[in-house]
Amino acid sequence: MTKPKARRGRPPNIEREFTDTREALLRSGMEMLTEQGFATTGIDAILKRISVPKGSFYNYFKNKEAFGQEVLRQYALYFARKLDHCFLNEHVSPMQRISDFVEDAKSGMIKHEFRRGCLVGNLGQEIVVLPDSFRCELENILLDWQERLAACLRLAVQQEQIHSNSDCDELAAYFWIGWEGAVLRAKLVQDVHPLDTFFRGFVAGLQK
């Protein structure tokens, strides 16, 4: 009896395949949840979008709630990098950094034809039908965004772009409350005008 010859080349990297598929599922989930929301998005549709066999979802995630939580965490990381790219840009003034963020958001909405908004805002509108685990996660993400913006506003105070008595934490909280409403309105009318209207009002309030 002859011994079978071993195949040449590297053995299949099962761990890499698992990681790649999991990341593809998360990307697909982020796209669909941003467009459709959590409650109306089915797991089968997410799997079909990236040609993953039906029924294999539970090899990667315990359930839809765990999947949604991980999508939200990935979105939070992605958005934090976007904020840092704008708010930490030392080549422009602090207020220009905030304006650059607004312009980037406008470009993104136009690019996706107003189908996608903010995942955090979308899930926040669904909070009454979401598992309770989402409530704390969403609030923590918003608080993180507020702190990043507040740091930029405090720098604007130092550079005398806004009043020295400005409450930067309160202003940052106000910004994100208003911003989420502006994004929702922009999706509704399919135009970036609501984003411009909100930002003009925000800046005008800083000058008073």
C-alpha positions in Angstrom: 0.0 0.0 0.0 1.5 3.3 -1.0 1.3 6.4 1.2 -0.8 9.2 -0.3 1.3 12.2 -1.4 0.8 15.4 0.6 -0.6 18.3 -1.3 1.8 21.1 -2.1 1.2 24.6 -0.9 -0.2 26.0 2.3 -3.1 24.3 4.1 -6.4 26.2 4.0 -6.5 28.9 6.6 -9.8 28.1 8.2 -9.4 30.9 10.8 -8.9 33.5 8.1 -11.9 32.3 6.2 -14.0 32.5 9.3 -12.8 36.1 10.1 -13.3 37.2 6.5 -16.9 35.9 6.4 -17.7 37.4 9.8 -16.4 40.8 8.7 -18.4 40.6 5.4 -21.5 39.9 7.5 -20.8 42.9 9.6 -20.3 45.2 6.6 -23.5 43.9 5.0 -25.4 44.4 8.3 -24.1 47.9 8.7 -25.3 48.8 5.2 -28.7 47.3 5.6 -29.3 48.5 9.2 -28.3 52.0 8.2 -30.8 51.9 5.3 -33.7 49.9 6.8 -33.3 49.7 10.5 -33.0 46.7 12.9 -36.6 45.5 13.2 -37.3 45.3 9.5 -34.0 43.8 8.4 -34.0 40.0 8.2 -30.9 37.8 8.7 -31.7 36.0 5.4 -31.4 39.2 3.5 -28.1 40.0 5.0 -26.8 36.6 4.2 -28.1 36.7 0.6 -26.5 40.1 0.0 -23.0 38.5 0.4 -23.8 35.0 -0.8 -23.3 33.3 2.5 -25.2 30.0 2.8 -28.5 30.2 4.6 -28.4 28.8 8.1 -24.7 29.4 8.6 -25.3 32.8 10.4 -25.2 31.1 13.8 -21.7 29.9 13.3 -20.6 33.5 13.6 -23.1 35.1 16.0 -25.2 33.8 18.8 -28.4 35.6 17.6 -29.7 38.7 15.9 -29.3 40.8 19.0 -25.6 39.9 19.4 -25.1 40.6 15.7 -26.8 44.0 15.9 -24.7 44.9 19.0 -21.5 44.1 17.1 -22.6 46.0 14.0 -23.3 49.0 16.3 -19.8 48.7 17.9 -18.2 48.5 14.4 -20.1 51.6 13.3 -19.1 53.5 16.4 -15.4 52.7 15.7 -15.9 53.8 12.1 -17.6 57.0 13.0 -15.1 57.8 15.7 -12.3 57.7 13.1 -14.3 60.0 10.9 -14.7 62.5 13.7 -11.1 62.3 14.6 -10.1 62.9 11.0 -12.0 66.2 11.1 -11.8 67.3 14.7 -8.1 66.6 15.2 -7.0 68.2 12.0 -4.4 70.7 13.2 -4.1 72.3 9.7 -7.4 74.2 10.0 -9.1 76.1 12.8 -11.4 74.3 15.3 -14.6 75.8 13.8 -13.5 74.9 10.3 -13.0 71.3 11.5 -16.6 71.1 12.5 -17.7 72.6 9.2 -15.5 70.0 7.4 -17.4 67.3 9.2 -20.7 68.7 8.1 -19.5 68.9 4.5 -18.3 65.3 4.6 -21.6 64.1 6.0 -23.4 66.0 3.2 -21.2 64.3 0.6 -21.9 60.9 2.1 -25.7 61.4 2.0 -25.6 62.5 -1.6 -23.3 59.6 -2.6 -25.8 57.1 -1.1 -28.8 59.0 -2.6 -30.2 59.7 0.9 -30.9 56.0 1.6 -28.5 55.9 4.5 -28.5 58.1 7.5 -26.8 57.6 10.9 -27.1 54.1 12.3 -27.1 55.4 15.9 -30.0 57.8 15.0 -31.9 55.1 13.2 -31.6 52.7 16.1 -32.5 55.4 18.5 -35.8 55.9 16.7 -36.5 52.1 17.1 -35.6 52.0 20.7 -39.0 51.0 22.0 -38.9 47.8 19.9 -35.2 47.0 20.4 -33.7 44.7 23.0 -32.9 46.6 26.2 -29.2 46.0 25.7 -29.1 48.6 22.9 -30.2 51.5 25.1 -27.1 51.9 27.1 -24.8 51.2 24.1 -26.4 53.9 22.1 -26.2 56.5 24.9 -22.5 55.7 25.5 -21.8 56.2 21.8 -23.5 59.6 21.8 -21.6 60.6 24.9 -18.4 59.7 23.2 -19.3 61.9 20.2 -20.2 64.7 22.5 -16.8 64.6 24.3 -14.9 64.6 20.9 -16.9 67.6 19.8 -16.6 69.4 23.2 -12.8 69.0 23.0 -12.8 70.7 19.6 -15.1 73.5 20.9 -12.8 74.0 23.9 -10.0 74.6 21.5 -12.1 77.1 19.7 -12.5 78.9 23.0 -8.7 79.0 23.4 -8.3 80.4 20.0 -11.0 83.0 20.6 -13.3 81.7 17.8 -16.2 81.5 20.3 -17.0 83.2 23.6 -14.8 82.4 26.6 -17.8 81.6 28.7 -19.2 79.0 26.3 -20.3 75.8 27.9 -18.7 73.4 25.5 -20.2 70.2 27.0 -23.7 71.6 26.7 -23.1 72.9 23.2 -21.8 69.5 22.1 -24.8 67.8 23.6 -27.1 70.3 21.8 -25.2 69.7 18.5 -25.8 66.0 18.4 -29.4 66.3 19.4 -30.1 68.7 16.6 -27.8 66.9 14.1 -29.7 63.6 14.3 -33.0 65.5 13.6 -31.4 67.3 10.7 -30.1 64.0 9.2 -33.6 62.5 9.5 -35.1 65.5 7.7 -32.5 65.4 5.0 -33.5 61.7 4.3 -37.1 62.7 4.2 -36.7 65.5 1.7 -33.7 64.0 -0.1 -31.7 67.2 0.2 -28.9 68.4 2.3 -30.6 71.7 3.1 -31.7 70.6 6.6 -28.0 70.0 7.5 -27.1 73.4 6.3 -30.0 75.0 8.2 -29.1 73.3 11.4 -25.4 74.1 11.2 -26.0 77.8 10.4 -28.3 78.0 13.5 -25.7 76.3 15.6 -22.9 78.6 14.5 -25.2 81.7 14.9 -25.9 80.6 18.5 -22.1 80.6 19.2 -21.8 84.2 18.2 -24.4 85.6 20.6 
